[in-house]
Amino acid sequence: MAAGGVHLFLMSSMQEFDLVVIGSGPGGQKAAIAAAKLGKSVAVIERGLMLGGVCVNTGTIPSKTLREAVVYLTGMSQRELYGASYRVKEKITPADLLARTRHVIGREIDVVRSQLMRNRVELYVGHAHFIDAHTLKVEDPNRAESISVSGRNIVIATGTKPLRPSGVEFDDSRVLDSDGILDLKTIPTSMVVVGAGVIGIEYASMFAALGTKVTVVEKRPTMLDFCDPEIVEALRFHLRDLAVTFRFGEEVTAVDVGASGTVTTLASGKQIPAETVMYSAGRQGQTEDLDLEAAGLEADARGRIFVDDDYQTKVDHIYAVGDVIGFPALAATSMDQGRLAAYHAFGEPCKGMTALQPIGIYSIPEVSYVGASEVDLTKDSIPYEVGVSRYRELARGQIAGDSYGMLKLLVSTEDLTLLGVHIFGSNATEMVHIGQAVMGCGGTVEYLVDAVFNYPTFSEAYKVAALDVMNKLRALAQFRA
């Protein structure tokens, strides 16, 4: 056994643990550490170069780091002050972008490895598949023979990979998925993004900021339909300003690749020439190689595993967490799912997952929200009032060069509680947690009216929006009087 409990060679006998976790992404890592903190023996099985899972290696961390590099190198946040042609670096290459990405990935892998070592979690390198409901075989191409490990409890946290539609020939050069986009050798002059979900819109905004002519094709009539419509419209307007073209209600029927690029054909007959096509067609659970049947389990057509509210599968001692169980498929929620699954497995009391979950979309600019939308409240006949603060009214917005951002509060007209917070613009994914904290404590908009915020900050938008709500309610009260 290598220092720190990392197994890299053949073990002659079966190794038995209280918990075996398949996958070291956010869900698997937190499940392993939670169990270790309870004094249990824990093993994590992970593929060769994927410590930290999809989150660290191909998903959340690299894409958000790439975004940060794009925002910095293109000078996007400074163009309001220094002009539309302002750039930190005139000719940006993939090497410029990926240098930062590789650095952050390396550091994050070190953090994951250190946390597992500190908590005496054994790490097995290789591909896992079930032999029976308690036993897993771990195979590594670099080893002559496989290893078998047994767990009293097992957590499946294998995550997902990009879904590749049948009939589309991916070549990792002209036709790519969201994993392949990280390996581009040049920044394309034009790109078709198929799918206007979170990942599609995030990458569309990044490449548009880099100067790529982007066309987004989406078969649904709109994008991000789970978000507040006003916020989505603001994002769409901003992306159009970056020369993004949207083709809603359109379906791709063919992608032809030639020497100079691609031509994407739509069901309506339209054809779109572009240097590169990126598919963002959803995600597929990584369960096909687990031999789930041997453990008495099965996955659906998307490779997802069904679990109950405690993340328990139909086999009592086997749990599943993270993207492999489907919605909401976020790194943040996966972490809590892993922790809660471990607690349940060992009878540790816990409150369960909170219903109040923030959503963050790392487009350029950011979008984030928590709680209900206007659509939700209207559908449920819940009376509310809206308070809005626009970044251009904030000193911090002027300093940062953000004149387009906005924060919207939805407030109950019956008891003044905060029902929803929706933000578009700089620091949206950070700012949303103030509203989340107020909502989680059952606070009212009056707290935000009375609170003193540092000046100048984006957080001051909460006070401006809260005062806006109270002024509207005061006018309504005067009318009734």
The 8 nearest C-alpha neighbors of each residue, nearest first, counted from 0:
[[1, 6, 4, 5, 2, 7, 8, 3],
 [2, 0, 5, 4, 6, 3, 7, 8],
 [3, 1, 4, 5, 0, 116, 6, 7],
 [2, 4, 116, 5, 1, 119, 117, 121],
 [3, 5, 121, 2, 1, 0, 6, 116],
 [4, 6, 122, 1, 121, 3, 0, 7],
 [7, 5, 0, 123, 122, 8, 1, 4],
 [6, 8, 5, 124, 123, 1, 0, 9],
 [9, 7, 6, 10, 142, 0, 146, 1],
 [10, 8, 11, 146, 144, 145, 7, 142],
 [11, 9, 12, 146, 8, 13, 14, 147],
 [10, 12, 9, 13, 146, 14, 147, 8],
 [13, 11, 10, 14, 147, 146, 148, 9],
 [12, 14, 147, 148, 15, 149, 11, 146],
 [13, 15, 148, 149, 12, 147, 16, 10],
 [16, 14, 149, 150, 148, 13, 17, 151],
 [17, 15, 150, 40, 18, 41, 149, 19],
 [16, 18, 151, 40, 150, 39, 41, 152],
 [19, 17, 152, 41, 150, 16, 153, 151],
 [18, 20, 153, 42, 150, 41, 43, 154],
 [21, 19, 43, 154, 153, 27, 155, 22],
 [22, 20, 44, 155, 156, 43, 157, 154],
 [21, 23, 157, 156, 45, 27, 44, 24],
 [24, 22, 27, 28, 51, 52, 50, 45],
 [23, 25, 52, 51, 27, 26, 28, 22],
 [24, 26, 334, 28, 27, 330, 333, 29],
 [27, 25, 337, 334, 333, 321, 29, 28],
 [28, 26, 23, 30, 156, 24, 22, 29],
 [27, 29, 23, 31, 25, 30, 26, 24],
 [30, 28, 32, 337, 338, 31, 26, 27],
 [31, 29, 337, 338, 27, 33, 341, 28],
 [32, 30, 28, 34, 29, 33, 27, 35],
 [31, 33, 35, 29, 34, 30, 36, 28],
 [32, 34, 36, 30, 35, 31, 338, 29],
 [35, 33, 37, 31, 36, 32, 39, 341],
 [36, 34, 32, 39, 38, 37, 33, 118],
 [37, 35, 33, 38, 34, 32, 118, 39],
 [38, 36, 34, 35, 39, 33, 345, 347],
 [37, 39, 35, 36, 34, 40, 33, 41],
 [40, 38, 35, 34, 37, 17, 41, 36],
 [41, 39, 17, 16, 35, 18, 38, 42],
 [40, 42, 18, 120, 16, 19, 17, 39],
 [43, 41, 121, 19, 120, 122, 20, 18],
 [42, 44, 20, 122, 19, 21, 123, 121],
 [43, 45, 123, 21, 22, 124, 122, 20],
 [46, 44, 22, 124, 125, 23, 123, 50],
 [45, 47, 125, 124, 126, 49, 48, 44],
 [46, 48, 124, 49, 125, 45, 50, 139],
 [49, 47, 50, 46, 45, 56, 124, 52],
 [48, 50, 52, 46, 47, 51, 56, 45],
 [51, 49, 52, 23, 48, 108, 45, 46],
 [52, 50, 24, 23, 55, 108, 49, 111],
 [53, 51, 24, 49, 23, 54, 50, 55],
 [52, 54, 57, 56, 58, 55, 24, 51],
 [53, 55, 58, 59, 52, 56, 60, 24],
 [56, 54, 60, 51, 53, 52, 104, 57],
 [55, 57, 53, 54, 58, 52, 104, 49],
 [58, 56, 53, 178, 61, 55, 54, 59],
 [59, 57, 54, 53, 60, 61, 62, 56],
 [58, 60, 54, 62, 61, 63, 55, 57],
 [59, 61, 55, 63, 62, 58, 54, 64],
 [62, 60, 64, 100, 63, 59, 65, 58],
 [63, 61, 65, 59, 64, 60, 58, 66],
 [64, 62, 66, 65, 60, 61, 59, 67],
 [65, 63, 67, 61, 66, 62, 100, 60],
 [64, 66, 62, 68, 63, 67, 61, 100],
 [65, 67, 63, 69, 64, 68, 70, 62],
 [68, 66, 64, 70, 65, 69, 71, 63],
 [67, 69, 65, 71, 66, 70, 96, 72],
 [68, 70, 66, 72, 67, 71, 73, 65],
 [71, 69, 67, 75, 68, 73, 72, 74],
 [70, 72, 68, 74, 69, 73, 67, 75],
 [73, 71, 87, 69, 74, 88, 70, 68],
 [74, 72, 86, 75, 70, 71, 69, 87],
 [73, 75, 86, 71, 77, 72, 87, 76],
 [76, 74, 73, 70, 77, 78, 71, 208],
 [75, 77, 74, 78, 400, 70, 399, 401],
 [78, 76, 74, 75, 80, 79, 400, 81],
 [79, 77, 82, 81, 83, 80, 75, 85],
 [78, 80, 400, 77, 82, 81, 83, 76],
 [81, 79, 78, 77, 400, 82, 76, 399],
 [80, 82, 78, 79, 85, 77, 83, 84],
 [81, 83, 78, 84, 85, 79, 80, 77],
 [82, 84, 78, 85, 79, 81, 75, 86],
 [85, 83, 82, 86, 78, 81, 74, 73],
 [84, 86, 82, 83, 78, 81, 74, 87],
 [87, 85, 74, 73, 88, 89, 84, 72],
 [86, 88, 72, 74, 73, 89, 85, 71],
 [89, 87, 86, 72, 90, 91, 73, 74],
 [88, 90, 86, 91, 87, 73, 72, 85],
 [91, 89, 88, 92, 86, 73, 87, 72],
 [90, 92, 88, 89, 95, 93, 72, 96],
 [91, 93, 94, 95, 90, 185, 186, 96],
 [92, 94, 96, 95, 97, 185, 184, 186],
 [95, 93, 97, 92, 96, 98, 184, 91],
 [96, 94, 92, 93, 98, 97, 91, 99],
 [95, 97, 93, 94, 98, 68, 99, 65],
 [96, 98, 100, 94, 99, 95, 101, 93],
 [99, 97, 101, 100, 95, 96, 94, 102],
 [98, 100, 102, 97, 101, 96, 103, 68],
 [99, 101, 97, 103, 61, 102, 98, 64],
 [102, 100, 104, 98, 103, 99, 97, 105],
 [101, 103, 99, 105, 100, 104, 98, 106],
 [102, 104, 106, 100, 105, 101, 107, 99],
 [105, 103, 101, 107, 106, 102, 55, 108],
 [106, 104, 108, 102, 103, 107, 101, 109],
 [105, 107, 103, 109, 104, 108, 110, 102],
 [108, 106, 110, 104, 109, 105, 103, 111],
 [109, 107, 111, 105, 110, 106, 51, 112],
 [110, 108, 106, 112, 107, 111, 113, 105],
 [109, 111, 107, 113, 108, 112, 114, 106],
 [112, 110, 108, 114, 113, 109, 51, 107],
 [111, 113, 109, 115, 110, 114, 108, 116],
 [112, 114, 116, 110, 111, 115, 109, 117],
 [115, 113, 117, 111, 116, 112, 110, 118],
 [116, 114, 120, 112, 118, 113, 117, 119],
 [115, 117, 119, 3, 113, 118, 114, 120],
 [118, 116, 114, 119, 115, 113, 3, 120],
 [117, 119, 115, 116, 120, 35, 114, 32],
 [120, 118, 116, 117, 115, 121, 4, 3],
 [119, 121, 115, 41, 42, 118, 116, 122],
 [122, 120, 42, 4, 5, 43, 119, 41],
 [121, 123, 5, 43, 42, 6, 44, 120],
 [124, 122, 44, 6, 43, 45, 125, 5],
 [123, 125, 45, 46, 47, 44, 122, 7],
 [124, 126, 139, 46, 138, 137, 45, 47],
 [125, 127, 138, 137, 46, 139, 45, 128],
 [128, 126, 137, 136, 135, 289, 125, 138],
 [129, 127, 289, 135, 136, 290, 288, 130],
 [128, 130, 135, 131, 290, 293, 289, 134],
 [129, 131, 134, 135, 293, 136, 128, 132],
 [130, 132, 294, 293, 134, 129, 133, 135],
 [131, 133, 294, 134, 293, 129, 295, 130],
 [134, 132, 150, 149, 131, 151, 135, 152],
 [135, 133, 149, 131, 130, 148, 132, 129],
 [136, 134, 129, 148, 128, 130, 147, 127],
 [135, 137, 147, 128, 127, 146, 129, 138],
 [138, 136, 127, 146, 126, 125, 145, 147],
 [139, 137, 145, 125, 126, 136, 127, 146],
 [138, 140, 125, 141, 142, 126, 137, 124],
 [141, 139, 142, 138, 143, 125, 144, 126],
 [140, 142, 139, 143, 138, 125, 144, 8],
 [143, 141, 139, 140, 144, 8, 145, 9],
 [142, 144, 141, 145, 140, 139, 9, 138],
 [145, 143, 142, 9, 146, 138, 139, 140],
 [144, 146, 138, 137, 136, 147, 139, 142],
 [147, 145, 137, 136, 10, 9, 138, 148],
 [146, 148, 136, 13, 135, 137, 145, 14],
 [149, 147, 14, 135, 13, 134, 15, 136],
 [148, 150, 134, 15, 133, 14, 16, 135],
 [151, 149, 16, 152, 18, 19, 133, 17],
 [150, 152, 17, 18, 133, 16, 153, 149],
 [151, 153, 18, 316, 150, 317, 17, 19],
 [152, 154, 317, 19, 18, 20, 150, 318],
 [155, 153, 318, 20, 319, 317, 156, 21],
 [154, 156, 319, 21, 157, 318, 20, 320],
 [157, 155, 22, 27, 320, 21, 158, 319],
 [156, 158, 22, 285, 155, 21, 323, 159],
 [159, 157, 323, 322, 156, 285, 284, 321],
 [160, 158, 284, 285, 283, 282, 323, 322],
 [159, 161, 283, 282, 162, 284, 285, 158],
 [162, 160, 282, 283, 281, 163, 176, 177],
 [163, 161, 282, 283, 281, 280, 164, 160],
 [162, 164, 161, 165, 280, 167, 176, 278],
 [165, 163, 167, 162, 166, 280, 278, 168],
 [166, 164, 167, 163, 168, 162, 169, 253],
 [165, 167, 164, 168, 253, 163, 254, 252],
 [168, 166, 165, 164, 169, 254, 163, 253],
 [169, 167, 170, 166, 174, 165, 254, 163],
 [168, 170, 174, 175, 171, 167, 173, 176],
 [169, 171, 172, 174, 173, 168, 175, 179],
 [172, 170, 175, 179, 174, 169, 173, 176],
 [171, 173, 170, 174, 175, 183, 275, 179],
 [174, 172, 275, 276, 171, 170, 175, 260],
 [175, 173, 276, 169, 170, 172, 171, 277],
 [176, 174, 277, 171, 179, 169, 278, 180],
 [175, 177, 278, 179, 277, 178, 279, 180],
 [176, 178, 180, 179, 279, 161, 175, 277],
 [179, 177, 176, 180, 57, 181, 161, 58],
 [180, 178, 175, 181, 176, 182, 171, 177],
 [179, 181, 177, 182, 178, 183, 175, 176],
 [180, 182, 179, 183, 178, 177, 97, 57],
 [183, 181, 180, 179, 184, 178, 171, 93],
 [184, 182, 185, 180, 181, 93, 172, 186],
 [183, 185, 93, 182, 186, 94, 172, 92],
 [186, 184, 183, 93, 187, 92, 94, 182],
 [185, 187, 93, 92, 188, 183, 184, 211],
 [188, 186, 189, 274, 185, 211, 275, 190],
 [187, 189, 211, 212, 274, 186, 190, 210],
 [190, 188, 212, 273, 211, 274, 187, 213],
 [189, 191, 275, 213, 273, 276, 274, 212],
 [190, 192, 276, 214, 213, 215, 277, 193],
 [193, 191, 215, 277, 278, 276, 214, 194],
 [194, 192, 278, 216, 279, 215, 277, 191],
 [195, 193, 217, 279, 199, 196, 280, 216],
 [196, 194, 199, 222, 200, 217, 215, 197],
 [195, 197, 199, 198, 194, 223, 200, 222],
 [196, 198, 200, 199, 201, 360, 195, 223],
 [199, 197, 201, 200, 196, 202, 279, 177],
 [200, 198, 195, 196, 279, 202, 201, 197],
 [199, 201, 203, 197, 195, 202, 198, 196],
 [200, 202, 362, 198, 204, 199, 203, 361],
 [201, 203, 205, 204, 199, 200, 206, 198],
 [202, 204, 200, 206, 201, 205, 199, 207],
 [203, 205, 207, 202, 201, 363, 206, 362],
 [206, 204, 202, 208, 207, 203, 66, 201],
 [205, 207, 209, 208, 211, 203, 204, 202],
 [206, 208, 211, 204, 210, 209, 205, 241],
 [209, 207, 205, 206, 210, 204, 241, 73],
 [208, 210, 206, 207, 211, 205, 73, 69],
 [211, 209, 207, 208, 212, 206, 188, 241],
 [212, 210, 188, 207, 189, 206, 209, 213],
 [211, 213, 189, 188, 190, 207, 210, 242],
 [214, 212, 190, 243, 189, 191, 211, 207],
 [213, 215, 244, 191, 243, 245, 192, 190],
 [216, 214, 192, 245, 191, 246, 193, 244],
 [217, 215, 246, 193, 194, 247, 192, 245],
 [218, 216, 247, 194, 219, 195, 249, 248],
 [219, 217, 248, 249, 250, 247, 220, 216],
 [218, 220, 248, 217, 221, 247, 222, 249],
 [221, 219, 248, 247, 218, 222, 217, 249],
 [222, 220, 219, 247, 224, 223, 217, 248],
 [221, 223, 195, 224, 196, 220, 219, 231],
 [224, 222, 225, 226, 196, 197, 221, 231],
 [223, 225, 226, 222, 221, 228, 227, 231],
 [224, 226, 223, 227, 228, 222, 372, 231],
 [227, 225, 224, 223, 228, 231, 372, 230],
 [226, 228, 230, 372, 229, 231, 373, 225],
 [229, 227, 231, 230, 232, 226, 224, 374],
 [230, 228, 232, 231, 227, 233, 226, 234],
 [229, 231, 233, 227, 232, 228, 423, 234],
 [232, 230, 228, 234, 233, 229, 235, 227],
 [231, 233, 235, 229, 230, 234, 236, 228],
 [232, 234, 230, 236, 231, 235, 237, 229],
 [235, 233, 237, 231, 232, 236, 238, 230],
 [234, 236, 232, 238, 237, 233, 231, 239],
 [237, 235, 239, 233, 234, 238, 232, 240],
 [238, 236, 240, 234, 235, 239, 233, 241],
 [239, 237, 241, 235, 240, 243, 236, 234],
 [238, 240, 243, 242, 236, 241, 237, 235],
 [239, 241, 237, 238, 242, 236, 243, 235],
 [240, 242, 238, 239, 243, 207, 237, 208],
 [243, 241, 239, 240, 244, 212, 238, 207],
 [244, 242, 239, 213, 238, 241, 214, 212],
 [245, 243, 214, 215, 213, 242, 239, 246],
 [246, 244, 215, 214, 247, 216, 243, 217],
 [247, 245, 216, 215, 249, 217, 248, 244],
 [248, 246, 217, 220, 249, 218, 245, 216],
 [247, 249, 218, 220, 219, 217, 246, 250],
 [248, 250, 218, 247, 217, 246, 216, 265],
 [251, 249, 218, 265, 266, 252, 217, 248],
 [252, 250, 265, 253, 264, 266, 249, 263],
 [251, 253, 265, 266, 264, 250, 254, 263],
 [254, 252, 264, 251, 263, 255, 265, 167],
 [253, 255, 263, 262, 264, 256, 261, 167],
 [256, 254, 262, 261, 253, 263, 257, 264],
 [257, 255, 261, 260, 254, 262, 258, 173],
 [256, 258, 260, 259, 261, 255, 262, 173],
 [257, 259, 260, 256, 261, 173, 274, 255],
 [260, 258, 257, 274, 261, 256, 273, 173],
 [261, 259, 274, 257, 258, 273, 256, 275],
 [260, 262, 256, 273, 255, 272, 274, 257],
 [261, 263, 272, 255, 271, 254, 273, 270],
 [264, 262, 254, 271, 270, 253, 272, 255],
 [263, 265, 270, 253, 252, 251, 269, 254],
 [266, 264, 251, 269, 267, 268, 252, 250],
 [265, 267, 268, 250, 252, 251, 249, 264],
 [268, 266, 265, 269, 249, 250, 264, 270],
 [269, 267, 265, 266, 270, 264, 252, 251],
 [270, 268, 265, 267, 264, 271, 266, 263],
 [269, 271, 264, 263, 265, 262, 268, 272],
 [270, 272, 263, 262, 273, 264, 269, 191],
 [273, 271, 262, 261, 263, 270, 274, 260],
 [274, 272, 189, 190, 261, 275, 260, 262],
 [273, 275, 260, 189, 261, 190, 187, 188],
 [276, 274, 173, 190, 273, 174, 261, 191],
 [277, 275, 191, 174, 190, 192, 173, 175],
 [278, 276, 175, 192, 176, 174, 193, 191],
 [279, 277, 193, 176, 280, 192, 175, 276],
 [278, 280, 194, 199, 193, 281, 176, 177],
 [281, 279, 194, 278, 162, 282, 193, 163],
 [282, 280, 162, 279, 161, 283, 196, 194],
 [281, 283, 161, 162, 160, 159, 284, 280],
 [284, 282, 301, 162, 159, 160, 302, 161],
 [283, 285, 302, 159, 323, 303, 286, 301],
 [286, 284, 159, 157, 158, 287, 302, 283],
 [285, 287, 289, 288, 284, 302, 157, 298],
 [286, 288, 289, 285, 302, 290, 284, 291],
 [289, 287, 286, 290, 128, 285, 127, 291],
 [288, 290, 128, 291, 286, 287, 129, 127],
 [291, 289, 292, 129, 128, 288, 293, 287],
 [290, 292, 296, 289, 294, 293, 297, 129],
 [293, 291, 295, 296, 294, 290, 297, 129],
 [292, 294, 131, 291, 295, 290, 129, 130],
 [295, 293, 132, 131, 292, 291, 296, 129],
 [294, 296, 292, 293, 291, 132, 314, 297],
 [297, 295, 291, 292, 294, 298, 314, 313],
 [296, 298, 291, 292, 304, 299, 295, 305],
 [297, 299, 304, 302, 303, 300, 296, 286],
 [298, 300, 302, 301, 303, 304, 297, 305],
 [301, 299, 302, 298, 303, 283, 284, 297],
 [302, 300, 283, 299, 303, 284, 298, 282],
 [301, 303, 284, 298, 299, 300, 286, 283],
 [304, 302, 323, 324, 298, 284, 299, 301],
 [303, 305, 298, 324, 323, 306, 299, 302],
 [304, 306, 324, 312, 303, 307, 298, 313],
 [307, 305, 312, 310, 311, 304, 319, 308],
 [306, 308, 310, 309, 311, 312, 305, 313],
 [309, 307, 310, 306, 311, 351, 352, 340],
 [308, 310, 311, 307, 340, 343, 339, 306],
 [311, 309, 306, 307, 318, 308, 319, 340],
 [310, 312, 318, 306, 309, 307, 315, 317],
 [311, 313, 306, 314, 318, 317, 305, 315],
 [312, 314, 315, 311, 306, 296, 317, 305],
 [315, 313, 312, 317, 316, 295, 296, 311],
 [316, 314, 317, 313, 311, 312, 318, 152],
 [315, 317, 152, 314, 153, 318, 151, 344],
 [318, 316, 153, 314, 315, 154, 312, 152],
 [317, 319, 311, 154, 312, 310, 155, 153],
 [318, 320, 155, 154, 310, 156, 311, 324],
 [321, 319, 156, 336, 337, 26, 324, 333],
 [322, 320, 333, 26, 323, 328, 156, 324],
 [321, 323, 328, 158, 325, 324, 159, 320],
 [322, 324, 158, 284, 303, 321, 325, 159],
 [325, 323, 304, 303, 322, 320, 321, 305],
 [326, 324, 322, 323, 328, 327, 303, 321],
 [327, 325, 328, 324, 322, 329, 321, 323],
 [326, 328, 329, 325, 332, 322, 321, 333],
 [329, 327, 322, 326, 325, 321, 330, 333],
 [330, 328, 331, 332, 327, 333, 322, 321],
 [329, 331, 333, 332, 25, 334, 328, 54],
 [332, 330, 329, 333, 334, 335, 25, 328],
 [331, 333, 335, 329, 334, 330, 336, 328],
 [334, 332, 321, 26, 336, 330, 335, 331],
 [335, 333, 26, 25, 337, 332, 336, 331],
 [334, 336, 338, 332, 337, 333, 339, 331],
 [335, 337, 333, 339, 334, 338, 320, 340],
 [338, 336, 30, 26, 340, 334, 29, 335],
 [337, 339, 30, 335, 341, 29, 336, 340],
 [340, 338, 342, 336, 341, 337, 335, 343],
 [341, 339, 343, 337, 342, 338, 310, 336],
 [342, 340, 344, 30, 338, 339, 343, 34],
 [343, 341, 347, 339, 345, 340, 344, 346],
 [342, 344, 346, 340, 345, 341, 347, 339],
 [343, 345, 341, 342, 346, 340, 152, 316],
 [346, 344, 342, 343, 347, 341, 34, 37],
 [347, 345, 343, 344, 342, 348, 341, 349],
 [346, 348, 342, 345, 343, 349, 344, 341],
 [349, 347, 346, 342, 350, 343, 351, 345],
 [348, 350, 351, 347, 342, 339, 343, 352],
 [351, 349, 352, 348, 353, 339, 347, 342],
 [352, 350, 349, 353, 339, 309, 308, 336],
 [351, 353, 354, 350, 335, 336, 339, 332],
 [352, 354, 355, 351, 356, 350, 439, 335],
 [353, 355, 356, 352, 370, 351, 439, 357],
 [354, 356, 353, 370, 357, 369, 439, 435],
 [355, 357, 354, 369, 358, 353, 370, 332],
 [358, 356, 369, 368, 359, 355, 367, 431],
 [357, 359, 367, 368, 369, 356, 360, 428],
 [360, 358, 367, 428, 366, 361, 357, 368],
 [361, 359, 366, 362, 365, 367, 197, 358],
 [362, 360, 365, 201, 359, 363, 366, 63],
 [361, 363, 201, 365, 364, 360, 204, 200],
 [364, 362, 365, 204, 361, 205, 201, 208],
 [363, 365, 424, 362, 425, 366, 423, 234],
 [366, 364, 362, 361, 424, 363, 427, 360],
 [367, 365, 423, 360, 422, 427, 359, 424],
 [368, 366, 359, 428, 422, 358, 427, 360],
 [367, 369, 421, 420, 358, 357, 422, 431],
 [368, 370, 357, 420, 419, 356, 358, 435],
 [371, 369, 419, 418, 420, 355, 372, 368],
 [370, 372, 419, 375, 418, 376, 373, 369],
 [371, 373, 375, 374, 227, 419, 376, 370],
 [372, 374, 376, 375, 377, 371, 227, 409],
 [373, 375, 377, 372, 376, 378, 227, 371],
 [376, 374, 372, 378, 373, 377, 371, 379],
 [377, 375, 381, 379, 373, 378, 374, 380],
 [376, 378, 380, 374, 379, 375, 373, 381],
 [377, 379, 375, 376, 380, 374, 381, 373],
 [378, 380, 376, 377, 381, 375, 374, 382],
 [381, 379, 377, 378, 376, 382, 375, 383],
 [380, 382, 376, 379, 377, 383, 411, 378],
 [383, 381, 412, 411, 380, 384, 376, 413],
 [384, 382, 411, 412, 410, 409, 381, 385],
 [383, 385, 410, 409, 412, 468, 411, 386],
 [386, 384, 409, 408, 468, 410, 387, 383],
 [385, 387, 468, 464, 467, 408, 407, 465],
 [388, 386, 407, 464, 406, 408, 467, 385],
 [389, 387, 464, 406, 460, 463, 405, 407],
 [388, 390, 405, 391, 392, 404, 406, 387],
 [389, 391, 396, 404, 393, 392, 402, 405],
 [390, 392, 402, 389, 393, 396, 397, 403],
 [393, 391, 390, 389, 394, 396, 388, 397],
 [394, 392, 396, 390, 395, 391, 397, 460],
 [393, 395, 397, 396, 455, 398, 392, 456],
 [396, 394, 398, 455, 456, 393, 397, 457],
 [395, 397, 390, 401, 393, 399, 394, 398],
 [396, 398, 400, 394, 395, 399, 391, 401],
 [397, 399, 395, 396, 400, 394, 401, 80],
 [400, 398, 396, 397, 401, 395, 76, 77],
 [399, 401, 397, 79, 398, 77, 396, 80],
 [402, 400, 396, 399, 403, 397, 404, 390],
 [401, 403, 391, 390, 404, 396, 400, 397],
 [402, 404, 401, 390, 391, 405, 424, 389],
 [405, 403, 424, 390, 423, 402, 389, 401],
 [404, 406, 389, 423, 390, 388, 422, 424],
 [407, 405, 422, 388, 387, 421, 389, 423],
 [406, 408, 387, 421, 386, 420, 422, 388],
 [409, 407, 420, 386, 385, 419, 410, 387],
 [410, 408, 385, 419, 418, 384, 417, 383],
 [409, 411, 417, 383, 384, 418, 415, 416],
 [410, 412, 383, 415, 413, 416, 414, 382],
 [413, 411, 383, 415, 414, 382, 384, 410],
 [412, 414, 411, 415, 382, 383, 416, 410],
 [413, 415, 416, 411, 412, 443, 410, 417],
 [416, 414, 411, 443, 412, 410, 444, 413],
 [417, 415, 443, 411, 414, 410, 442, 444],
 [416, 418, 410, 443, 438, 419, 444, 409],
 [419, 417, 409, 410, 371, 370, 416, 411],
 [418, 420, 370, 371, 409, 369, 417, 408],
 [419, 421, 408, 368, 369, 407, 434, 409],
 [422, 420, 368, 407, 406, 367, 408, 419],
 [423, 421, 406, 367, 427, 366, 405, 368],
 [424, 422, 366, 404, 405, 365, 427, 230],
 [425, 423, 404, 364, 365, 427, 405, 426],
 [424, 426, 427, 365, 364, 404, 401, 423],
 [425, 427, 429, 428, 430, 424, 365, 457],
 [428, 426, 430, 429, 422, 367, 425, 424],
 [427, 429, 367, 359, 426, 430, 431, 366],
 [430, 428, 426, 427, 431, 432, 433, 367],
 [431, 429, 427, 432, 428, 433, 426, 458],
 [430, 432, 433, 434, 429, 428, 427, 368],
 [431, 433, 435, 434, 430, 436, 429, 357],
 [434, 432, 436, 435, 431, 430, 437, 458],
 [433, 435, 437, 432, 436, 431, 438, 420],
 [434, 436, 432, 438, 433, 437, 439, 431],
 [437, 435, 439, 433, 434, 438, 432, 440],
 [436, 438, 442, 434, 440, 439, 435, 441],
 [439, 437, 441, 435, 440, 436, 442, 417],
 [438, 440, 436, 441, 437, 435, 355, 442],
 [441, 439, 437, 438, 442, 436, 435, 443],
 [442, 440, 438, 439, 437, 443, 416, 417],
 [443, 441, 437, 440, 438, 416, 446, 417],
 [442, 444, 416, 415, 445, 417, 446, 441],
 [443, 445, 447, 446, 415, 465, 417, 416],
 [446, 444, 448, 443, 447, 449, 415, 465],
 [445, 447, 449, 444, 448, 443, 450, 442],
 [446, 448, 450, 444, 445, 462, 449, 465],
 [447, 449, 445, 462, 446, 465, 450, 466],
 [448, 450, 446, 447, 445, 451, 462, 444],
 [451, 449, 447, 448, 446, 452, 462, 445],
 [450, 452, 449, 453, 447, 462, 448, 459],
 [453, 451, 459, 454, 450, 458, 456, 462],
 [452, 454, 456, 455, 451, 459, 458, 457],
 [455, 453, 456, 452, 459, 395, 394, 457],
 [454, 456, 395, 394, 453, 457, 459, 393],
 [457, 455, 395, 454, 458, 459, 453, 394],
 [456, 458, 459, 460, 395, 396, 455, 393],
 [459, 457, 460, 456, 461, 430, 452, 453],
 [458, 460, 461, 457, 462, 456, 452, 463],
 [461, 459, 463, 458, 388, 462, 457, 464],
 [460, 462, 464, 459, 463, 458, 465, 447],
 [463, 461, 465, 448, 459, 447, 460, 464],
 [462, 464, 460, 466, 465, 461, 388, 467],
 [465, 463, 386, 387, 388, 467, 461, 466],
 [466, 464, 462, 468, 467, 463, 448, 444],
 [467, 465, 469, 463, 468, 464, 448, 470],
 [466, 468, 464, 386, 470, 465, 469, 463],
 [469, 467, 386, 465, 471, 466, 470, 385],
 [470, 468, 472, 466, 471, 467, 473, 465],
 [469, 471, 473, 467, 468, 472, 466, 474],
 [472, 470, 474, 468, 469, 473, 475, 467],
 [471, 473, 475, 469, 474, 470, 476, 468],
 [472, 474, 476, 470, 475, 471, 469, 477],
 [475, 473, 477, 471, 472, 476, 470, 478],
 [474, 476, 472, 478, 473, 477, 471, 479],
 [475, 477, 473, 479, 478, 474, 472, 480],
 [476, 478, 480, 474, 475, 479, 473, 472],
 [477, 479, 475, 476, 480, 474, 473, 472],
 [480, 478, 476, 477, 475, 474, 473, 472],
 [479, 477, 478, 476, 475, 474, 473, 472]]
